[in-house]
């Protein structure tokens, strides 16, 4: 009689510097648009889990904020998500790319080099470099992280992701599933509504606005035929409020329209969206406000 396959279950946690395509990789591995993606740094502020289920496995990927040196409490909380992800991982996916220069954030590299768990070094965006440059980069990373297995990939083009998936699965320990087999993520619909709005803020506004803005969902109701959502964009200064609203409300209308379209695609249901703008001075350094927005503080 053929021996039954044993079930595998574990956390494959994704960390790395800003702008190396961590969120694009996460979405590609999970097969769903769970993490918002923009060209701006600090796009990811929370730890977001994406769950992939098979008959005999459950892989829990988690996308984390890009590694940076914190300047205020918001960024301190973002780095706590990174430290937590390192602490509870079964496999670490450390993402760099073919463009990034040098070995940044040495403390994290040193920590990864002494971990007892497997570390996979992902060189993303290889479609933007040459074979010779990639070979040089691989040799550099072999010096910096000698125990890591190196996977050159293009998350955007889905190149080499099948091999990466197979290796992650091989390294995943045996065990029961952590989540119900129908579960796609640990986050609720309110969270994704706020992230979709924040993505549009990142895409539409320039300069300091995207980094000074946070989204709260004041109302989230489901009727038979639609979701009714009321949201607030919090900004740090009065002048920013005027910019977010725009002349005659044009800017806010664009954000609301584009967010509503994406919500309807994501929720597979009609959405009625109301949006407000509020001045919330220095919310990035206010512990109570940060907790209200779902951030973890020391």
Secondary structure, DSSP 8 states (H G I E B T S, - for coil): -------EEEEEEEEEBTTS-HHHHHHHHHTS--S---SSTT---S-EEEEEEETTEEEEEEE---B---SSHHHHHHHHHHHHHHHT-SEEEEEEESS--S---HHHHHHHHT-SSEEEEEEE-GGGS-HHHHHHHHHHHHHHSTTSEEEE-BTTTTBTHHHHHHHHHHHS-B---SS-TT--BSS-HHHHHHHHHHHHHHHH--TTHHHH-EEEEEEEEE-SSEEEEEEEEEESSHHHHHHHH-GGGHHHHHHHHHHHHHHHHHHTSEEEEEEEEEE-TTGGG-HHHHHHTT----
